[in-house]
Amino acid sequence: MVNQAQQNIVDSYNKNTSPALAAQFAQNGAFGGSAYNDAMQQSQNTLAQNLGQVSTSLYGQDYQNQQQLAENALNRNVQAQQTDLARNASLYQQGIANQLGAAQQNAGLILNASQGVTGANALQSQFLGQYGNLAAGQQQVNQGMLDQAANNWYNQAYGYDQQRLANMGQALNSVQGAF
């Protein structure tokens, strides 16, 4: 593209400027003299400057175009990454909400089971109350075993999930300002 533009300028110089200058000096009888040589040198310097300006202009425009294309590509990539991050964060938050809902539902079931155990313990306490100190001691042992079994079951079934939910919640809170 640059070569073609420069070639057009050179062709114009060779067909118009140089012959016109030579004809002007030939008419005045000064063809080949120092004034002619100075005029030809000046016209060739002007030609060289014009060729340089064309090159600079075209290469500068191309550089700006390439710069804009690169910037547009970067902006598209950033926008795509932001869209992906927002979508992934939304999916992650929905997953956390689902897990939290399931944990709350399970906690309700545990509470209901605990109330059933409490009712059974009340009946057992009445029965054991008839046997005095022996029954009270037995009730404490049984209650301790029931509490330990419930705690073990709860920790195995939900303790890890609650800790994981707490960790994810903290992670979400720490990155919340970035979205």
Summary of the structure (lengths in Angstrom):
residues: 179
radius of gyration: 46.1
end to end distance: 46.1
largest distance: 147.6
contacts: 419
relative contact order: 0.06
helix: 94%
strand: 0%
